[in-house]
Amino acid sequence: MTTTSSPPRDRDAVDPEVYLEDPRRDPLEIDLELRKGPAAFRWITFAMEQLIAAILVALIVSVSANVIGRSLLNHSLPWADELARMLFIWLIFIGAAAAFVRYEHIAVDFTVRRLPSRAAYALYLLQHLFIIGLMVVLLWSGYLVMSRSTGTTAILGVPWNLINVSLVLCAAFISAVAVWRALQCVRLLRDPNRSTASTNDGGA
């Protein structure tokens, strides 16, 4: 009877976190568990994540109720479809804002990892200035949509602006975080060796 032993572990293997995290991005991080970043941003992010959880539960309940109604009771629930659409819109925009805070949007950082510190922070600054510009466009567009929208949904009678405001809130919060990160980049461009990773309560 032969036994196969597992191959020995390579002690010199590189930790995969090396490829997933950029240590120079640490001063720009907002972390709820480690209390990094401005306290206001941390609390708003926490509230958004709780709201996301509640929306997910409501979305599952509304969709499941409609499926059960159609398959078992042979009766669809029109309000469930409308509610699911509204919840999904809120979920998209609030989720996008929360993911931005935690750096969870897909990004290609191959170049920035290989740049000198000042060049990397200059690229981060350019990135966040671009994001701020895009969010200003979204804020203006959201304002125009809300100013011209006065109706309500067909079945539940929910004001459209209650749905449209999710875009405005998302863009406003992302703009605020991007402005804070841009200011951090400016400070780090002056002194790339400055340690701001342990900044709490917006102390930078």
C-alpha positions as CSV (number, residue, x, y, z in Angstrom):
1,M,0.0,0.0,0.0
2,T,1.6,3.2,-1.1
3,T,0.9,6.6,0.4
4,T,1.4,9.9,-1.3
5,S,2.8,12.7,0.7
6,S,1.9,16.2,0.0
7,P,4.7,18.2,-1.6
8,P,6.8,20.2,0.8
9,R,5.8,23.8,1.2
10,D,8.1,26.4,-0.3
11,R,9.3,28.5,2.6
12,D,10.4,31.2,0.2
13,A,7.0,31.5,-1.5
14,V,5.8,35.0,-1.8
15,D,2.8,36.0,0.2
16,P,-0.1,36.6,-2.2
17,E,-1.0,39.8,-0.3
18,V,2.1,41.4,-1.9
19,Y,0.3,41.3,-5.2
20,L,-3.0,42.4,-3.8
21,E,-2.1,45.4,-1.6
22,D,0.0,48.5,-2.4
23,P,1.6,49.7,0.9
24,R,1.8,53.3,-0.5
25,R,-2.0,53.3,-0.8
26,D,-2.2,52.8,3.0
27,P,-2.5,56.6,3.8
28,L,-5.5,56.8,1.5
29,E,-7.4,53.9,3.1
30,I,-10.5,54.2,5.1
31,D,-10.9,51.2,7.3
32,L,-13.7,50.7,9.8
33,E,-12.1,48.0,11.8
34,L,-8.6,49.7,12.1
35,R,-10.2,53.2,12.6
36,K,-8.3,54.6,9.7
37,G,-9.5,57.7,7.9
38,P,-12.0,60.5,8.9
39,A,-14.6,59.3,11.5
40,A,-17.5,60.8,9.5
41,F,-16.6,58.7,6.5
42,R,-16.3,55.6,8.6
43,W,-19.7,56.0,10.2
44,I,-21.4,56.8,6.9
45,T,-19.8,53.8,5.4
46,F,-21.0,51.6,8.3
47,A,-24.5,53.0,7.9
48,M,-24.4,52.3,4.1
49,E,-23.3,48.8,4.7
50,Q,-26.2,48.2,7.1
51,L,-28.6,49.7,4.5
52,I,-27.2,47.4,1.8
53,A,-27.9,44.4,4.0
54,A,-31.4,45.6,4.7
55,I,-32.0,46.2,1.0
56,L,-30.7,42.8,0.1
57,V,-33.1,41.1,2.6
58,A,-36.0,43.2,1.2
59,L,-35.0,42.4,-2.4
60,I,-34.9,38.7,-1.7
61,V,-38.3,38.8,0.1
62,S,-40.0,40.7,-2.7
63,V,-38.6,38.5,-5.5
64,S,-39.3,35.3,-3.6
65,A,-42.9,36.4,-2.8
66,N,-43.5,37.0,-6.5
67,V,-42.0,33.6,-7.5
68,I,-44.1,31.8,-4.8
69,G,-47.2,33.7,-5.9
70,R,-46.7,32.8,-9.6
71,S,-45.7,29.2,-9.1
72,L,-47.9,28.1,-6.2
73,L,-50.8,30.5,-6.2
74,N,-51.0,31.2,-9.9
75,H,-51.2,34.9,-9.1
76,S,-48.4,37.4,-9.7
77,L,-47.7,40.4,-7.5
78,P,-47.1,43.5,-9.7
79,W,-46.0,45.5,-6.7
80,A,-43.2,43.1,-6.0
81,D,-41.6,43.7,-9.4
82,E,-41.8,47.4,-9.0
83,L,-40.4,47.2,-5.5
84,A,-37.5,45.0,-6.6
85,R,-36.5,47.5,-9.3
86,M,-36.5,50.4,-6.9
87,L,-34.5,48.4,-4.3
88,F,-32.0,47.3,-7.0
89,I,-31.4,50.9,-8.1
90,W,-30.6,51.9,-4.5
91,L,-28.5,48.8,-4.0
92,I,-26.3,49.7,-7.1
93,F,-25.6,53.3,-6.1
94,I,-25.1,52.7,-2.3
95,G,-23.0,49.7,-3.0
96,A,-20.9,51.6,-5.5
97,A,-20.2,54.3,-2.8
98,A,-19.3,51.7,-0.1
99,A,-17.1,49.8,-2.5
100,F,-15.2,53.0,-3.4
101,V,-14.5,53.7,0.2
102,R,-13.0,50.3,0.7
103,Y,-11.0,50.3,-2.6
104,E,-13.1,47.3,-3.9
105,H,-13.7,48.5,-7.4
106,I,-11.8,46.7,-10.1
107,A,-8.5,48.5,-10.9
108,V,-5.3,47.8,-12.8
109,D,-2.4,48.9,-10.6
110,F,0.4,47.3,-12.6
111,T,2.0,50.7,-13.5
112,V,1.5,52.5,-10.2
113,R,3.3,49.7,-8.3
114,R,6.4,50.2,-10.3
115,L,6.6,54.0,-10.1
116,P,8.7,56.0,-7.6
117,S,6.7,57.2,-4.6
118,R,6.2,60.8,-5.8
119,A,5.1,59.6,-9.3
120,A,2.7,57.1,-7.8
121,Y,1.1,59.7,-5.6
122,A,0.9,62.1,-8.6
123,L,-1.0,59.3,-10.5
124,Y,-3.3,58.7,-7.5
125,L,-3.9,62.5,-7.4
126,L,-4.7,62.6,-11.1
127,Q,-7.1,59.6,-10.6
128,H,-9.0,61.2,-7.9
129,L,-9.2,64.6,-9.7
130,F,-10.7,62.7,-12.6
131,I,-13.2,61.0,-10.2
132,I,-14.2,64.3,-8.7
133,G,-14.8,65.7,-12.1
134,L,-17.0,62.8,-13.1
135,M,-19.0,63.0,-9.8
136,V,-19.6,66.7,-10.4
137,V,-21.1,65.8,-13.8
138,L,-23.3,63.1,-12.1
139,L,-24.4,65.5,-9.4
140,W,-25.4,68.1,-11.9
141,S,-27.2,65.5,-14.0
142,G,-28.9,64.1,-10.9
143,Y,-30.1,67.6,-10.0
144,L,-31.5,68.1,-13.4
145,V,-33.3,64.7,-13.3
146,M,-34.8,65.5,-9.9
147,S,-35.8,69.0,-10.8
148,R,-37.8,67.7,-13.8
149,S,-39.2,64.6,-12.2
150,T,-42.5,65.1,-10.4
151,G,-44.4,61.9,-11.0
152,T,-44.8,58.7,-9.0
153,T,-44.4,55.0,-9.8
154,A,-47.4,53.3,-11.5
155,I,-48.3,50.7,-8.8
156,L,-46.8,51.7,-5.4
157,G,-47.1,55.5,-6.0
158,V,-43.5,56.1,-4.8
159,P,-42.2,59.5,-5.9
160,W,-39.5,59.1,-8.6
161,N,-37.3,61.5,-6.7
162,L,-37.1,59.1,-3.8
163,I,-35.4,56.7,-6.3
164,N,-33.4,59.3,-8.2
165,V,-31.9,60.7,-5.0
166,S,-29.8,57.5,-4.7
167,L,-27.6,58.7,-7.6
168,V,-27.1,62.1,-6.0
169,L,-26.2,60.7,-2.6
170,C,-23.8,58.3,-4.2
171,A,-22.0,60.9,-6.2
172,A,-21.9,63.4,-3.3
173,F,-20.3,60.8,-1.0
174,I,-17.8,59.6,-3.5
175,S,-16.9,63.2,-4.3
176,A,-16.2,63.9,-0.6
177,V,-14.0,60.8,-0.2
178,A,-12.1,61.6,-3.5
179,V,-11.5,65.2,-2.3
180,W,-10.0,63.9,1.0
181,R,-7.8,61.4,-0.8
182,A,-6.7,64.1,-3.3
183,L,-5.6,66.3,-0.4
184,Q,-3.8,63.3,1.2
185,C,-1.9,62.8,-2.2
186,V,-0.9,66.5,-2.2
187,R,0.6,66.1,1.3
188,L,2.4,62.9,0.3
189,L,3.8,64.5,-2.8
190,R,5.5,67.0,-0.6
191,D,6.9,64.3,1.7
192,P,6.4,60.7,0.3
193,N,8.0,59.3,3.5
194,R,5.5,60.9,5.8
195,S,3.6,58.3,7.8
196,T,-0.2,59.0,7.8
197,A,-1.4,55.4,7.8
198,S,-2.4,55.7,11.5
199,T,-4.4,58.9,11.0
200,N,-7.7,58.7,12.9
201,D,-10.7,60.9,12.9
202,G,-9.6,62.8,9.8
203,G,-6.4,63.9,11.5
204,A,-4.4,64.3,8.3
